[in-house]
Amino acid sequence: MRLLHGLYDWTMEKAAHPHATWWLAFFCFIESSFFPIPPHPLLGLMCLAEPKKATRFAAIATIASVLGGLLGYMIGAFLYDTIGDWMLGVLGLRESFPQAACYIREQGAMAVFLAAGTPIPFKLMTITAGFIEMNLATFLVAALAGRALIFMVVGVLFQLFGAPIKGFIEKYLGTVTTVFVVLVVGGFIAITQLGGSDESTEGGDPCAAVTSMQDLEGL
C-alpha cells in the first residue's frame, strides 16, 4: 500500500512538470493496459492550473487512453499466456477475468463503453476484449465513446467555469458520469425491448455466477 501511495504522489507531481502534457498522455496510455494509478486526478490538476487549456488536455487524455487500450487489446489477443495473465494477477484482476469475458461476449460494445466511462478497471476490459477476439473496430469506437465521456466532461467544465468547478468535480463527477451511463444503458435496453427482442430474460444476469473460463464455456 505504501508503494502505491508513493506511485500516486510521483504521478501527481508531474502536473507541475514543464512537459506535463506529455506526462498526461503517457499515464493515460499505460493506465489503459497495465498502470494501476488512474490519470483523472492528474488531468484535474492540469485543468485547474490552466483552465483555458482544459478541453485540449481532455482530448489528449482521451486519445492517449484509447491508444493505450489498443495496446491492452493486443496483449490480450497475442500475449495473454505470457504477459496478460501475469499482469492481471499483479493488478489483482485475475479472478474478475472470466466474468469480464462473459460481459464482453454477451454485451459487446456496451461492456467496453461502461468500463471506459465508469470506475470499472478499463485495463481489465481492454485485455479481455483482445483475448476473446472482440471486433477491433467495435472495441475502438466503444473505448473512444467511454473515455471521451469521462475525460471531456472534466475538460468542458473547467473550460466553462474555471477553478471554481474543482470542488463540484471532486465531489460529483463519479456520480454524474455513472448516472449518465445508467441512462444510456437504460435507453439501450428500452429500445431493445420495444424492438421486440426474443431473448429471454429469465434467470437474471448469466454472467454474475461466472467464476472460471469453464463456467463461461458452459453458458
C-alpha positions as CSV (number, residue, x, y, z in Angstrom):
1,M,0.0,0.0,0.0
2,R,2.9,2.4,0.8
3,L,4.3,1.7,-2.6
4,L,1.0,2.5,-4.3
5,H,0.7,5.8,-2.4
6,G,4.3,6.7,-3.4
7,L,3.5,5.9,-7.0
8,Y,0.4,8.1,-6.8
9,D,2.4,11.0,-5.3
10,W,5.0,10.6,-8.0
11,T,2.3,10.7,-10.7
12,M,0.7,13.8,-9.3
13,E,4.0,15.6,-9.2
14,K,4.1,15.5,-13.0
15,A,1.2,18.1,-13.1
16,A,3.8,20.8,-12.4
17,H,6.4,19.4,-14.8
18,P,7.5,21.5,-17.9
19,H,6.3,18.6,-20.1
20,A,3.2,17.9,-18.1
21,T,1.1,17.3,-21.3
22,W,3.4,14.5,-22.4
23,W,3.3,13.0,-18.9
24,L,-0.5,13.1,-19.1
25,A,-0.5,11.3,-22.4
26,F,1.9,8.8,-21.1
27,F,0.0,8.0,-18.0
28,C,-3.3,7.8,-19.9
29,F,-1.7,5.4,-22.3
30,I,-0.2,3.0,-19.8
31,E,-3.2,3.1,-17.4
32,S,-5.4,1.6,-20.1
33,S,-3.3,-1.5,-20.2
34,F,-1.3,-2.0,-17.0
35,F,-0.6,1.1,-14.8
36,P,-2.5,1.0,-11.5
37,I,-2.9,4.7,-11.0
38,P,-5.9,6.4,-12.8
39,P,-5.0,9.6,-14.7
40,H,-8.1,11.5,-13.7
41,P,-6.5,13.4,-10.7
42,L,-3.6,14.4,-12.9
43,L,-5.9,15.7,-15.6
44,G,-7.9,17.6,-12.9
45,L,-4.7,19.3,-11.5
46,M,-3.6,20.3,-15.0
47,C,-7.0,21.7,-15.8
48,L,-7.0,23.6,-12.5
49,A,-3.7,25.2,-13.3
50,E,-4.7,26.2,-16.9
51,P,-8.5,26.1,-17.3
52,K,-8.3,27.7,-20.8
53,K,-6.4,24.6,-22.0
54,A,-8.8,22.1,-20.2
55,T,-10.5,20.7,-23.3
56,R,-7.1,20.3,-25.0
57,F,-5.8,18.3,-22.0
58,A,-9.0,16.2,-22.0
59,A,-8.7,15.5,-25.8
60,I,-5.1,14.4,-25.3
61,A,-6.1,12.2,-22.4
62,T,-8.9,10.6,-24.4
63,I,-6.7,9.8,-27.5
64,A,-3.8,8.5,-25.4
65,S,-6.1,6.4,-23.3
66,V,-7.7,4.8,-26.4
67,L,-4.3,4.1,-27.9
68,G,-3.3,2.5,-24.6
69,G,-6.5,0.5,-24.7
70,L,-5.4,-0.8,-28.1
71,L,-2.1,-2.0,-26.5
72,G,-4.2,-3.8,-23.9
73,Y,-6.2,-5.4,-26.6
74,M,-3.1,-6.6,-28.4
75,I,-1.7,-8.0,-25.1
76,G,-4.9,-10.0,-24.7
77,A,-5.0,-11.1,-28.3
78,F,-1.4,-12.2,-28.7
79,L,0.4,-12.2,-25.4
80,Y,-2.2,-13.3,-22.8
81,D,-0.4,-16.5,-21.8
82,T,3.0,-14.9,-21.4
83,I,2.2,-11.4,-20.2
84,G,-1.6,-10.8,-19.9
85,D,-2.4,-13.4,-17.2
86,W,0.6,-12.4,-15.2
87,M,-0.3,-8.7,-15.5
88,L,-3.9,-9.3,-14.3
89,G,-2.5,-11.2,-11.4
90,V,-0.2,-8.4,-10.3
91,L,-3.1,-5.9,-10.6
92,G,-5.4,-8.2,-8.6
93,L,-7.8,-8.6,-11.5
94,R,-7.3,-12.3,-12.5
95,E,-10.4,-13.5,-10.6
96,S,-12.5,-10.9,-12.5
97,F,-11.3,-12.0,-15.9
98,P,-13.8,-14.8,-16.6
99,Q,-16.7,-12.5,-15.6
100,A,-15.3,-9.7,-17.8
101,A,-15.0,-12.1,-20.7
102,C,-18.7,-13.1,-20.2
103,Y,-19.9,-9.5,-20.2
104,I,-18.0,-8.6,-23.3
105,R,-19.2,-11.7,-25.1
106,E,-22.8,-11.0,-24.0
107,Q,-22.9,-7.2,-24.3
108,G,-20.2,-6.4,-26.7
109,A,-19.6,-2.6,-27.2
110,M,-21.8,-1.7,-24.2
111,A,-19.5,-3.6,-21.8
112,V,-16.4,-1.8,-23.1
113,F,-18.2,1.6,-23.0
114,L,-19.3,1.0,-19.4
115,A,-15.7,0.2,-18.4
116,A,-14.3,3.2,-20.2
117,G,-16.8,5.7,-18.8
118,T,-17.1,4.4,-15.2
119,P,-14.7,3.3,-12.3
120,I,-14.6,-0.3,-13.7
121,P,-10.9,-1.1,-14.3
122,F,-10.6,-0.3,-18.0
123,K,-7.4,-2.3,-18.4
124,L,-9.3,-5.4,-17.4
125,M,-11.7,-4.9,-20.3
126,T,-9.1,-4.0,-22.9
127,I,-7.0,-7.1,-22.2
128,T,-10.2,-9.3,-22.1
129,A,-11.6,-7.8,-25.3
130,G,-8.4,-8.8,-27.1
131,F,-8.4,-12.3,-25.5
132,I,-12.0,-13.1,-26.7
133,E,-11.2,-11.5,-30.2
134,M,-13.8,-8.8,-30.0
135,N,-14.2,-6.9,-33.3
136,L,-11.4,-4.4,-33.2
137,A,-13.4,-1.5,-34.8
138,T,-16.3,-2.0,-32.4
139,F,-13.8,-2.1,-29.5
140,L,-12.2,1.2,-30.6
141,V,-15.5,3.0,-31.1
142,A,-16.8,1.9,-27.7
143,A,-13.5,2.8,-26.0
144,L,-13.4,6.2,-27.6
145,A,-17.0,7.0,-26.6
146,G,-16.5,5.9,-23.0
147,R,-13.1,7.6,-22.5
148,A,-14.3,10.8,-24.2
149,L,-17.3,10.9,-21.8
150,I,-15.2,10.7,-18.6
151,F,-12.4,13.0,-19.7
152,M,-14.2,15.6,-21.8
153,V,-16.7,16.2,-19.0
154,V,-13.8,17.4,-16.8
155,G,-12.3,19.4,-19.7
156,V,-15.5,21.1,-20.7
157,L,-16.4,22.0,-17.1
158,F,-13.1,23.6,-16.4
159,Q,-13.1,25.4,-19.8
160,L,-16.5,26.9,-19.0
161,F,-16.3,27.6,-15.3
162,G,-12.6,27.6,-14.4
163,A,-11.2,26.8,-11.0
164,P,-14.5,27.2,-9.0
165,I,-15.7,24.0,-10.6
166,K,-13.0,21.9,-8.9
167,G,-15.0,21.2,-5.8
168,F,-18.0,20.1,-7.8
169,I,-15.9,17.8,-9.9
170,E,-14.2,16.2,-7.0
171,K,-17.5,15.5,-5.2
172,Y,-19.9,14.7,-8.0
173,L,-18.0,13.6,-11.2
174,G,-18.2,9.9,-10.5
175,T,-21.9,10.2,-9.6
176,V,-22.8,12.3,-12.6
177,T,-21.0,10.1,-15.2
178,T,-22.3,6.9,-13.6
179,V,-25.9,8.2,-13.8
180,F,-25.4,9.3,-17.4
181,V,-24.1,5.8,-18.3
182,V,-27.0,4.2,-16.5
183,L,-29.4,6.4,-18.5
184,V,-27.7,5.4,-21.7
185,V,-27.8,1.7,-20.9
186,G,-31.5,2.0,-19.8
187,G,-32.3,3.6,-23.1
188,F,-30.5,0.9,-25.0
189,I,-32.4,-1.8,-23.1
190,A,-35.7,0.0,-23.6
191,I,-35.1,0.3,-27.4
192,T,-34.2,-3.4,-27.5
193,Q,-37.4,-4.4,-25.7
194,L,-39.6,-2.1,-27.8
195,G,-38.0,-3.7,-30.9
196,G,-39.4,-7.0,-29.8
197,S,-36.3,-8.8,-28.7
198,D,-36.9,-12.5,-28.4
199,E,-34.1,-13.1,-25.9
200,S,-35.4,-14.5,-22.7
201,T,-34.5,-12.5,-19.5
202,E,-35.3,-15.4,-17.2
203,G,-32.6,-16.4,-14.8
204,G,-31.3,-12.9,-14.3
205,D,-27.7,-12.0,-15.2
206,P,-25.9,-15.1,-16.6
207,C,-22.5,-13.5,-16.1
208,A,-23.0,-12.9,-12.3
209,A,-22.3,-16.6,-11.5
210,V,-19.2,-16.9,-13.8
211,T,-16.1,-17.6,-11.8
212,S,-13.9,-19.5,-14.3
213,M,-13.5,-19.9,-18.0
214,Q,-15.1,-23.4,-17.7
215,D,-18.3,-21.6,-16.4
216,L,-18.2,-19.3,-19.4
217,E,-17.9,-22.2,-21.9
218,G,-21.0,-23.8,-20.2
219,L,-23.2,-20.8,-21.0
